[in-house]
Amino acid sequence: MSRTTRHILETTFEFDEEIEQNIKLTYLYTPATPQRGASYSNAGEPPEAPEVETIALEVDGKPATNDQLDDAQTSDSLWDKMIEHAEKNL
């Protein structure tokens, strides 16, 4: 069973290809799980990628708008930063 941990990442992020803004992102992190092999009573389980779930987002010290939250949640680069940040702080 994976252990979920809570993290806060403070970094910069560029919304809609405009200027970079300071953000404070609070999120939950669940680490990856390795593949589990088959046994006589179980067919096994495939590996699972790490997961992050955004709890709160502040942009320049103010609560994020829905559009800013959507942009942050769909950003691959920000997802990578959250994974790297969480794994360094376990």
C-alpha positions in Angstrom: 0.0 0.0 0.0 1.4 3.4 -1.0 1.7 6.2 1.5 0.2 9.5 0.5 2.1 12.6 1.7 1.2 16.4 1.7 3.6 18.9 0.2 3.9 22.6 -0.5 5.9 23.8 -3.6 6.8 27.4 -4.0 8.0 28.2 -7.6 7.2 30.3 -10.6 4.8 29.4 -13.4 3.8 31.0 -16.7 0.1 31.1 -17.2 -1.2 31.4 -20.8 2.4 32.2 -22.1 2.4 35.5 -20.2 4.9 36.6 -17.5 6.0 34.2 -14.8 4.2 34.5 -11.5 5.1 33.2 -8.1 2.9 30.3 -7.0 2.4 28.3 -3.9 1.0 24.9 -4.6 -0.3 22.5 -1.9 -0.7 19.0 -3.1 -0.8 15.3 -2.2 1.7 12.9 -3.5 1.4 9.1 -3.8 4.6 7.3 -4.9 4.8 4.8 -7.8 4.2 1.2 -7.1 6.2 -1.6 -8.7 4.7 -4.4 -10.7 3.6 -7.4 -8.5 4.1 -10.8 -10.0 1.5 -13.4 -10.3 1.0 -16.1 -7.7 -1.3 -19.1 -7.5 -4.1 -17.0 -5.9 -3.5 -13.7 -7.8 -2.9 -12.8 -11.4 -0.5 -10.0 -10.3 -0.8 -6.3 -10.6 0.7 -3.9 -13.1 3.0 -1.0 -12.0 1.4 2.3 -11.2 2.9 5.7 -11.9 3.2 8.3 -9.1 0.2 10.5 -8.6 -0.3 14.1 -7.5 -3.5 15.9 -6.5 -3.7 19.6 -6.1 -5.3 20.8 -2.9 -4.7 24.6 -3.1 -3.0 27.1 -5.4 -2.0 30.7 -4.7 -0.8 33.0 -7.4 1.2 36.0 -6.1 -0.2 35.5 -2.6 -3.9 35.3 -3.8 -6.2 32.3 -4.3 -5.9 31.1 -7.9 -8.8 31.6 -10.4 -10.4 28.5 -11.9 -8.6 29.1 -15.2 -5.2 29.4 -13.4 -6.0 26.2 -11.5 -6.9 24.4 -14.7 -3.6 25.6 -16.4 -1.5 24.4 -13.4 -3.2 21.0 -13.2 -2.7 20.3 -16.9 0.9 21.4 -17.1 3.4 18.5 -17.6 6.3 20.7 -16.5 4.6 21.6 -13.2 3.6 17.9 -12.7 7.3 17.0 -13.1 8.3 19.6 -10.6 5.8 18.3 -8.0 7.0 14.7 -8.4 10.7 15.8 -8.1 9.9 18.0 -5.1 7.9 15.3 -3.3 10.5 12.6 -3.9 13.3 14.9 -2.6 11.3 15.5 0.6 10.2 12.0 1.5 
